[in-house]
Amino acid sequence: LMTGPVSYWVVIPAAGIGSRMRADRPKQYLPLGDRTLIEQTLDCFLGQPGLNGLVVCLAADDPWWPELACAQDRRIVRADGGQERADSVLAGLQALLARGAGMADWVLVHDAARPNLTQEDLHKLLATLADDPVGGLLAVPVRDTLKCADAQGRVASTPDRSRYWQAYTPQMFRLGALRDALTQALGAGAVVTDEASAMEYVGLAPRLVEGRSDNIKVTRPEDLQWLSRHSKPH
Ligand code: C5P
């Protein structure tokens, strides 16, 4: 039964340094097309039906954000990020609660440096998970053969790639469940590189939703060069 668009909140962790880009500023402020990377990323969500509000988690002393036009957008709030990505996301969830979000509301966590998300993939994620008891994430089956390295940089083994996926974002979970999972995982000192791994830590199995492989995260200089040559398919 269709009851209109799924309503959701968005958390954009953007408090990292992005040292692999070797740039003079965090990667989300590098230019892509006519604006910055983070503005292109926010465009994927603004104007979408169902969006309740969006929080951007930034370093407390970030001087670049206030210069952007979207800093004036009333749908967007700024929160101070934390030590690790998971701390930043937790701070974002707190900011959403302060804005009136409910524990059972859906939250989509999406990397600031992933500007090529299509509306089709966003809608596929929302529609696939709308009634899911756990939630899940956009992901892409690995295409290349995988190698596990030893300490000397030689191949130790070749895992069966047929069951491996690359974890992309958005990752979509219920606010209260994600907050509890992140809190538990961080408290135990577990390695939490994405939201799904925190959910896994508490024994849940997030659903993999196959997305486009060009929804890449800008990590290295060549990623930005690649994106600037490929306009987003709409
Ligand atoms: O370094 P990596 O590309 O994996 O970071 C993913 C996202 O998490 C980036 O958008 C980065 O700004 C964010 N992050 C954060 N707080 C941290 C570390 C990373 O919000 N302490």
Residues whose N, C-alpha, C, O or C-beta is under 5 A from the ligand:
A	BS01	C5P	P13 A14 A15 G16 C57 G81 G82 Q83 E84 R85 S88 D111 A112 A113
